[in-house]
Amino acid sequence: MYLDPQTALENLTEEAQLPNPVKVRDMLLHARLKPDESLELNRLFIEYQQQFGVLQNLGKRLLQEIAARPIRA
């Protein structure tokens, strides 16, 4: 949990808590998969990549809104 929205926004831009799709893709490329497994995992990866981007954008918008407001003491 982040106390400072600006720091959370910077961390979200650099690295999310969910595994970055690039790292997931690397894991897929290094896994020993059968052709049918490869197709299925690639389908799941594409879905993951899309949802990851959507969630990252929503989180960024939310944090921008919070960061733009004064902090209560």
Residue, then its C-alpha position, 0 to 999 in steps of 0.5 A: m500500500y502506498l502512502d503517497p499517490q505520486t510515488a504510487l503513480e511513478n511505481l505504476t508507470e515503472e513496474a506494476q505489482l502484477p508481472n509485467p507482460v514482457k516478463v510473462r512473455d519471456m517465461l512463456l518463451h523459455a517454457r517447454l510447451k507442447p504445440d496445443e499448450s503453446l496455443e492455449l497459453n498464448r491465447l491466455f497471454i494475449e488476454y492478460q496483456q490486454q487486461f494488464g494495459v486496461l488496469q494500468n490505465l485505470g490505476k494511472r487515472l485514479l492516482q492522477e486524480i488523487a495526486a491532484r488534490p490536497i492531502r488532509a492532515 
